[in-house]
Amino acid sequence: MANARKNGLYSEISGELSALMRTGWADTERRGLPLDEQAPYAALRRAALSARFPGERLVVPSGNLKTRSNDDTYPFRPYSGYVHMTGDRARDGALVLEPRPDGGHDAHCYLLPRDGRDTDEFWLGYTAELWMGRRRSLAESEDVLGLPCRDVRTAVGDLAAAPDVPTRIVRGVDPALEAAVTTDAGRDAELEEVLSGLRLVKDVWEIGEMRKAVDSTVRGFTDCVGELSRAVASSERWIEGTFFRRARLEGNSVGYGSICAAGDHATIMHWTDNDGPVRPGDLLLLDAGVETHTLYTADVTRTLPVTGTFTPVQRTVYDAVYEAQEAGIAAVKPGAAYRDFHVAAQRYLAEKLVEWGFIEGPADRAYELGLQRRFTMAGTGHMLGLDVHDCAQARTEDYVEGVLEPGMVLTVEPGLYFQPDDLTVPQEWRGIGVRIEDDLLVTADGNENLSAGLPRSADEVEAWMARVAG
């Protein structure tokens, strides 16, 4: 019996049931499917990848299901480099670029075909279509992706049968494919580095997806403000669930674990338990992003007064972070060093912390020594795209030490975090955490704030909350 479960109710199947299950099925093949709108852009990305590795076979897997417990799996999320190069989001797939003798590569995808009806696997297997939903056939995938597609069940044998072809593979994604080839760890890391670097500048299609992600995120934030009273009556989980509903309605899911941090929790950079109370008089730091159906994500943060009005101390901190963000946004433009927006925002916050007497000046010295980091904690932003921290494996020379170009999308997100047990600041400052984060597109003449649909200044936030929350 296929994939018999321990403690399953049926220990065997009759021949009659097996025969019954294999008959009487309609032909559901979908013919003449249109080419995916992303396919021409993915072809250009593959050409760029091909040019970087002449004469070498490249293997970019999509990844496999991961077990949560027993026969239950986590929702599948493919490797971003595979998605970028193919537009495909299927599990158990792989893009292979085979080198041509005359230069360049021939590309094809290995994919899991539809289940046939000639064995019991299609209705008894753990990952069978009758359990998990219909997959595209190989012919359907060829129509949609514009790529030749082969049965992934032959991939291990195919790759192992050509051991002399110089090969690179993205490691840590598909153990079976990785075991089928002999490669060098350093050269494989270079492949991942290039795949990551090719996502630094977004094409026109990708920028459109980023707009969709941000626009849905703006609506999600508005939903949360409209339900703040219900969060007060329950917990941070109400905010998390409210935003998640929008993400699932309009996209694939959330792009990362939402941070719904009220009160002291706002001082915790990655608070994702979201199980604390939402109290009047406190601040709520909401850091969340919708991931589109094509897996591009937004990443936006607003810090909101639960009652709709900042206290004097809260407003002082908020205004400082807002001005720091203004300085950072002004530094985002083509030709600027990537670090410039970070430096601008951090220098401003160092000045404020010296002015308030929380760190020793002068401000330039405090910044050079990094003293402001006691209260700013993290950097001021990162690249954004298929991953919330996109392009993370790109060459340092191209990313952190690089120069901004039109088409790059990044976050600007300064913050100040005064821990509840920090005796170096006055009591009324302790437990206040403020972050403001927006998604910036580098344009030919400066930048565009993609998330400008959400208010940023303290006055704008209060007016917006009054309109939405009532």
Salt bridges, closest charged atoms under 4 A:
ASP27 OD2 - ARG31 NH2 2.99
GLU56 OE1 - ARG168 NE 2.76
GLU56 OE1 - ARG187 NH2 2.56
ASP71 OD2 - ARG5 NE 2.86
ASP88 OD1 - ARG136 NH2 3.04
ASP92 OD2 - ARG91 NH1 2.50
GLU98 OE2 - ARG57 NH1 3.85
ASP102 OD1 - ARG100 NE 3.49
ASP106 OD1 - ARG100 NH1 3.10
ASP115 OD1 - ARG135 NH2 2.76
ASP120 OD2 - ARG22 NH2 3.41
GLU129 OE2 - ARG114 NE 3.09
GLU129 OE1 - ARG117 NH1 3.98
GLU140 OE2 - ARG134 NH2 2.81
ASP151 OD2 - ARG153 NH2 2.80
ASP188 OD2 - ARG171 NE 2.62
GLU190 OE1 - ARG168 NH1 3.00
ASP203 OD2 - ARG45 NH2 2.84
GLU206 OE2 - HIS84 NE2 3.30
GLU209 OE2 - LYS212 NZ 2.86
ASP223 OD2 - ARG246 NE 2.75
GLU227 OE2 - ARG245 NH2 3.18
GLU236 OE2 - HIS265 ND1 2.84
GLU240 OE1 - ARG237 NE 3.84
GLU250 OE1 - ARG219 NH2 2.89
GLU250 OE2 - ARG246 NH1 2.56
ASP287 OD2 - ARG435 NH2 2.93
GLU291 OE2 - ARG77 NE 3.16
ASP299 OD2 - HIS382 NE2 3.00
GLU326 OE2 - ARG456 NH2 2.53
GLU355 OE1 - LYS352 NZ 3.30
ASP364 OD1 - ARG347 NH1 3.26
GLU368 OE2 - ARG347 NH2 2.95
ASP387 OD1 - ARG77 NH2 3.87
ASP387 OD2 - ARG199 NH2 3.22
ASP390 OD1 - ARG199 NH2 2.90
ASP390 OD2 - LYS202 NZ 2.86
ASP398 OD2 - ARG395 NE 3.04
GLU401 OE2 - ARG339 NH2 2.80
GLU413 OE2 - HIS382 NE2 3.01
GLU413 OE1 - ARG435 NE 3.84
ASP422 OD1 - ARG374 NH2 2.81
GLU437 OE2 - HIS382 NE2 3.86
ASP438 OD1 - ARG302 NH2 2.82
GLU448 OE2 - ARG211 NH1 2.70
ASP459 OD1 - ARG315 NH2 2.99
GLU462 OE1 - ARG315 NH2 3.05
